Amino acid sequence: MTFQVFLSEKAQQDLDAIPTKQAEQILVDCRRLADDPIPDGKRVKKLQGFKDALYRLRAGDYRVVFRRTGTRIDIVRVLSKGDFQRAY
């Protein structure tokens, strides 16, 4: 099953603020979600304590927060590790 990956406006703003080389690697990792978005406990984990099912993808020093609905994956935010820990 292949999923479609969409960036929210806020996630695009987050990516624009990240250095180009790192942003490209994050986008590669996000594209991989289209093939396998299932939490494995290492790179992808389900976030606890949220009404909507939110997941995080570890991409180097950054964390990608996403929501999975049917065959659609919405990238909600792309945050540095420190910002992610404060926000989530």
KARAHU-V632340 format. One record per residue. SS is DSSP state (alpha for helix, beta for strand, coil for the rest). OMEGA is omega in whole degrees, -180 to 180 (NA if undefined). BURIAL is b if it has 24 or more other C-alpha atoms within 12 Angstrom, else e. Layout:
ss = {SS & SS}
omega = {OMEGA & OMEGA}
burial = {BURIAL & BURIAL}
This chain:
ss = {coil & coil & coil & beta & beta & beta & beta & coil & alpha & alpha & alpha & alpha & alpha & alpha & alpha & alpha & coil & coil & coil & alpha & alpha & alpha & alpha & alpha & alpha & alpha & alpha & alpha & alpha & alpha & alpha & alpha & alpha & coil & coil & coil & coil & coil & coil & coil & coil & coil & coil & beta & beta & beta & coil & coil & coil & coil & coil & coil & coil & beta & beta & beta & beta & beta & beta & coil & coil & beta & beta & beta & beta & beta & beta & beta & beta & coil & coil & beta & beta & beta & beta & beta & beta & beta & beta & beta & alpha & alpha & alpha & alpha & alpha & alpha & alpha & coil}
omega = {179 & -180 & 174 & -178 & 180 & 176 & 173 & 180 & 180 & 178 & 178 & 177 & 177 & -180 & 180 & -179 & -178 & 176 & -171 & -177 & 179 & 179 & 179 & 179 & 178 & 178 & 176 & 178 & 178 & 178 & 178 & 177 & -180 & -180 & -175 & -179 & -175 & 179 & 178 & 178 & 180 & -180 & -179 & 178 & 174 & 179 & -178 & 172 & 179 & 179 & 174 & 178 & 177 & 179 & 174 & 176 & 176 & -179 & -178 & 179 & -178 & 178 & 180 & 178 & -179 & 180 & 179 & 179 & -178 & 179 & -179 & 175 & 179 & 175 & -175 & -178 & 171 & -173 & 172 & -178 & -179 & 179 & 179 & -179 & 178 & -175 & -175 & NA}
burial = {e & e & e & e & b & b & b & e & e & e & b & e & e & b & b & e & e & e & e & e & e & e & b & e & e & b & b & e & b & b & b & e & b & b & e & e & b & b & e & e & e & e & b & b & e & b & b & e & e & e & e & e & e & b & b & b & b & b & b & e & e & b & b & b & b & b & b & b & e & e & e & e & b & b & b & b & b & b & b & b & e & e & e & e & e & e & e & e}
